[in-house]
Amino acid sequence: MTQTTGNPAPETVAAEAAGILQSALRDGCETLDDSRTAALLALTGLERAPAVAAGAIEFALRAHTTREFGLVLSAGLGGLDAELDPADFARDRAAVHAAVELTDGSDFLERFRHTLVYRRIALFAARKGRPLPDAALAACFDAVLAITRDAHPDAPQAGAVLQELRLDCTYDGEAIRVVGARASVGAAPVQRVARPIHKIDRLLHPQRIGIIGVSANGMNFGRIILRNLLGSGCPPERLCIIRAGGGEIDGVGCIENVGAIEGKLDLLIVAVAADAVYPLVDEILESNTVEAVMLIPGGLGETAKSREPAAALAAKINAAHARGDGGPVFLGANCLGVVSHPGAYDSWFIPLERLPKPEKRAQRDAVMLSQSGAFMITRLSQNPWLDPRYMIAMGNQTDLTHGDLLSWFAERDDVHSIGIYVEGFKDLDGLAFARAVRRAVLGGKQVVVYKSGRSEAGQGGVMGHTASIAGDPVLFASVLQQAGAIVTDNVETFDDLFYMAGTLHAKKIGGNRLGAASGAGFEAVSAADSINGETFSMRMGTLGAATVARIEEILVEKKLAALVEVRNPLDMNPGADDDAHVRITEAMIADDDIDAVVVGLDPTAPMVRGLEQSKLRPGYDISDPAGTVHILPPLVERCAKPIVAVVDGGRLYDAMAAAMMDRGVCVFRNVARGTRALVRYVEARLDAERIRKHFGER
């Protein structure tokens, strides 16, 4: 199949494209004229066609500059179909997107295969008796990517930025052709000064901490923070209070003002009224006595009245980063605070009695970053098994951004899973964030992201909460998924996948073949009914003869053989006891044609030790060493493949579920929810493996 008329080197294409764009910008032509557009198109080597051939498949291919992610490559529905609302389609069906610097032609083709357009192209090629035009599509994507190479908003010495190159393309069974093209150009934006993100280490592992805004008499936010610091094990000698008049509060000494600090504080926590923040920041910047600042107050950019002075404050902080040592970094404003277990401090203004932070894992290796402190509080309160090593409320990103923090954590060897709640990105910080996602994934980490502000009403709420500008949620999800993140669209799915990432991180994901078993027939069927996702599905694995024989032996021993036919999914009968559940799970997970097992543990069944205390059969409960609570965790620990356990029952069985979760078992309270989460998780892990193979592990 003839696809392109030439194949110049990408460097040559990039240089010539940059020259065309700069020429247009010098001449004041924001929209390129026909001759310049034709010159850009000639660099791609794609064939032109005067019109859409009868029956040809139409699709749109765009390279376009976005506020958050810079230049993005998009491909999807074309012609009249392009007028349809992408929200009417399942994930990745209408179009797919990728940050141009994080993809190439063959990688982008993997995403493009999810679209309806690609399916139509494949069907059309088959009807014509032609091979799939995959090589031509990949070459087409590479050609457009080459044009963008030196024309993105943060390119070094970028003079002109490609605002959009849109190609209306067709596939007619012979070749991919362009029937329409348009392009526009703009000036490169002014960039923020880079934050000295190495000082995040001082923020999270401070030796000296100061607090300003502590009441000597009442229990205001500053006093609660002080009590939490002391209550989390931070000794008084590490602390100081900035407060005129000297003296002590709760055994912690007071310093007159910021200028009176001897040496440097690693961290200063600011819990004063919003109007007092502005002169205080001036004092902090002038004194050069603080490395990191936590701004607790709200009202700094979330209201119309405060946006202009808050923007001026951010500009002042940003300017300080240009000086020799980079100045201090600022977290917040409108910030709940930080819990840093390695740093041995808790600066949240939520009293410890309202949110205890029990240690649910021997080794904490997760991080939670959130623009909303309340989001983090409710997630942790409802699911303490998330058990993050660090919990950071970011607020409105006056200084430190999502991209900054994720960039820092992407390099940490002590972090394996990162959960992030995003309301909106600062300009181009989505690109910094996507880059950090890719580095984290290449380093073997998992990044789970929940984006709020998906509706128009939700976007308005985001602006009023943390002054964030919420972008297109479909593009957001597609770009970050391509970078390697697990992107969720609701709170429950975020909880499930962040929890699963923590419990299954060390497990091998070898494929998509599922084994399912339960003594409750509906659970076995429900697991099988839940294996189909939007863009990926698992399948029920075929049990080998040795596995079938092994399970049959267990059923004979348990006197259940006459009642059960061995198959996958397996209904093992309500008469199956704890031992049968665990041994059948072990048999399934050992099968070479099974990559993961979902097992319903039937807590209400009379033969299962599911109660915290049994009155009918004293001792036949979760305290019994023969119970599932004690015999399943060792299997889960030694098994390289993932096992998801389901305890579907009411409050009577909370203790059973909690005891296994405490022992590291991945437990769900509903089989369909657990299976759906596993499908999404397996998809993400397999895609991360593909990314590492394609782009190279660090």
Sequence and secondary structure as in RCSB ss.txt:
>XXXX:A:sequence
MTQTTGNPAPETVAAEAAGILQSALRDGCETLDDSRTAALLALTGLERAPAVAAGAIEFALRAHTTREFGLVLSA
GLGGLDAELDPADFARDRAAVHAAVELTDGSDFLERFRHTLVYRRIALFAARKGRPLPDAALAACFDAVLAITRD
AHPDAPQAGAVLQELRLDCTYDGEAIRVVGARASVGAAPVQRVARPIHKIDRLLHPQRIGIIGVSANGMNFGRII
LRNLLGSGCPPERLCIIRAGGGEIDGVGCIENVGAIEGKLDLLIVAVAADAVYPLVDEILESNTVEAVMLIPGGL
GETAKSREPAAALAAKINAAHARGDGGPVFLGANCLGVVSHPGAYDSWFIPLERLPKPEKRAQRDAVMLSQSGAF
MITRLSQNPWLDPRYMIAMGNQTDLTHGDLLSWFAERDDVHSIGIYVEGFKDLDGLAFARAVRRAVLGGKQVVVY
KSGRSEAGQGGVMGHTASIAGDPVLFASVLQQAGAIVTDNVETFDDLFYMAGTLHAKKIGGNRLGAASGAGFEAV
SAADSINGETFSMRMGTLGAATVARIEEILVEKKLAALVEVRNPLDMNPGADDDAHVRITEAMIADDDIDAVVVG
LDPTAPMVRGLEQSKLRPGYDISDPAGTVHILPPLVERCAKPIVAVVDGGRLYDAMAAAMMDRGVCVFRNVARGT
RALVRYVEARLDAERIRKHFGER
>XXXX:A:secstr
   BS    HHHHHHHHHHHHHHHHHTT SB  HHHHHHHHHHHTBEE SS  TT EEEEEEEEEETTTEEEEEE
EE GGGGGS GGGS TTTSEEEEEGGG  HHHHHHHHTTSHHHHHHHHHHHHHT    HHHHHHHHHHHHHHHTT
 STTSTT  EEEEEEEEEEEE SS EEEEEEEEEEEE         GGGHHHHHS SSEEEE   SSS  HHHHH
HHHHHHTT  GGGEEEE TT  EETTEEEES GGG SS EEEEEE S HHHHHHHHHHHHHHT EEEEEE    S
SSSHHHHHHHHHHHHHHHHHTTSTT   EEEESS   EEETTTTEE  SS TTTS     SSS  EEEEES HHH
HHHHHHH GGG  SEEEE TT SSS HHHHHHHHHT TT  EEEEEES   TTHHHHHHHHHHHHHHTT EEEEE
E   SHHHHHHHHHHH      HHHHHHHHHHHT EEESSHHHHHHHHHHHHHHTTS    SEEEEEESSHHHHH
HHHHT B SS B EE    HHHHHHHHHHHHHTT TTT    SSEE  TT  HHHHHHHHHHHHTSTT SEEEEE
  TTSTTS   SS SSSTT STTSTTSHHHHHHHHHHH SS EEEE    GGGHHHHHHHHHTT EEESSHHHHH
HHHHHHHHHHHHHHHHHHHH   
